Amino acid sequence: MTHISSSRPIPSKHRLALLMLLVIYPFVTAILYVLMPLTEGWPIWARTALLAPIMVLSIVYGIAPAIQKHFAWFILRQPRLVA
């Protein structure tokens, strides 16, 4: 079993959760504003079946990597390095 070096920073799940909430809430709200008129009269399960893949793919392949790239310093509790 390998041991993690004590010099390696530990990511803050609370900070990551806060950033994800700040980005994903408006994203999901915008998707709902677009989808609601297009799916008027659909049962809720059908709307969810359309919404869930859009959200999951966007979060996994777009939002989460962008947050990790641009806010790693905040999540890892390190000073921001300006290049």
LINDABEL-V225300 format. One record per residue. SS is DSSP state (H for helix, E for strand, C for the rest). PHI is phi in whole degrees, -180 to 180 (* if undefined). D_CENTER is the distance of its C-alpha to the mean C-alpha in Angstrom with 2 decimals. Layout:
<<SS:PHI:D_CENTER> <SS:PHI:D_CENTER>>
This chain:
<<C:*:31.11> <C:-91:29.54> <C:-109:28.94> <C:-78:26.13> <C:-64:27.73> <C:-71:27.75> <C:-84:27.09> <C:-79:23.61> <C:-68:20.99> <C:-99:18.98> <C:-63:15.26> <C:-91:14.60> <H:-67:12.36> <H:-66:12.99> <H:-67:11.89> <H:-62:8.57> <H:-62:8.17> <H:-63:9.57> <H:-62:7.48> <H:-62:4.16> <H:-63:7.01> <H:-63:8.61> <H:-92:6.45> <H:-75:5.51> <H:-57:9.09> <H:-67:10.97> <H:-64:9.41> <H:-65:10.45> <H:-61:13.58> <H:-64:14.49> <H:-61:14.31> <H:-64:16.49> <H:-61:18.88> <H:-77:19.41> <H:-77:19.77> <H:-58:21.87> <H:-67:24.94> <H:-76:24.75> <C:-116:24.65> <C:-59:27.13> <C:90:29.23> <C:-75:26.97> <C:-68:26.59> <H:-61:23.32> <H:-65:22.82> <H:-72:23.16> <H:-61:20.66> <H:-64:18.11> <H:-63:19.15> <H:-82:18.38> <H:-72:15.10> <H:-58:13.47> <H:-64:13.83> <H:-63:12.58> <H:-65:9.26> <H:-62:9.01> <H:-63:10.34> <H:-65:8.30> <H:-69:4.91> <H:-69:7.32> <H:-100:9.53> <H:-126:8.18> <H:-68:4.93> <H:-62:4.51> <H:-62:8.28> <H:-66:8.70> <H:-64:7.27> <H:-66:9.42> <H:-70:12.16> <H:-89:12.59> <H:-124:11.95> <H:-58:13.31> <H:-60:16.38> <H:-75:14.81> <H:-67:13.01> <C:-88:16.33> <C:60:18.45> <C:-118:20.45> <C:-63:22.14> <C:-74:20.57> <C:-97:22.52> <C:-97:23.50> <C:-98:24.88>>
